Amino acid sequence: MGRARGGDRARARRCRDGADPRDTGPGWRIGQSVRHAKFGLGIIIDAEGRGGDARVQVNFRDVGVKWLALEYAKLEAA
């Protein structure tokens, strides 16, 4: 099964820019456990974009993998 579109390229761009590829922005990082009001508990597995365009891919325990815009997702650290 392949990676989500652009995930590897986005990560490579962040590495070339000198940013930590696990850093998804203020307070979020790949591998971090999070909670979403509708989807429940999950782990951030990928991220792309910055600022208002930032989004994370989360593997939720009960509903599977979802891409979420950080601006709207209202994630909480779990």
N, C-alpha and C positions, 0 to 999 in steps of 0.2 A: 504494500500500500504506500503510495507516494505522500510527500508532505503537502500541506496546504499551499495554494498558489502563492508564489513570491516569498515564502517564509525564509528559505535559505538565502535568497538574494538580499532580502531586507536585512537579515542578520549579518551578512558579509559587508553590506554598506555600513552598518553601524560599527563593525569592527574596523573598517578602513578609516572611518571618521574618528577613531580613537575612543568611542564609547564602549562601555561594557555591554556585550550582547545580552546579558541576563537582566539588565536594567531596563524596565519598561516605563520609567518615569517616576515622579515623586511617590514614594511609598510602595511601589510594585516591582516585583522581579520574577523572572521565570523560576519555577519550582515552589513559589509561595502558595500556601493554602488560602483560599478566599471563600466567602459566602455571598450568595446572591439571593435576593428575596424570593424569586420564583424558582430558580434552578437548584438551590441548595448549596452544598459544599462541593468545592472543586479545587484543582491545582492549575495554575497558569503554566501553559506548555509552550507558548510562542507569543510574540508581540511584534507589532509593526507600527510605523508612524510616530509622530510627535505632536505635542500640544493638543489642540482640538481634534486632530485627525488620528490620535493614538487609539489603537485597539489591541485587545489581548485575546488569545485563544485559550479557553479554559476547558479542561476535561472534568466535567461534573460527574460525580459518583452515580447519580440516579438517571441523568438524561443524556449523557455522552458529551461530545465535543461541540462547543459553540464559540463563535467569534463575537466579541462584545466591544462596542465603542465605550472607552473609559469615561467619556464625557456624560454618557447617559446610564451606564450600567449600575452605578451606585454600589460597587463592590465593597465588602468589608473584609479586613484581615481576619482569618480564622485561626 
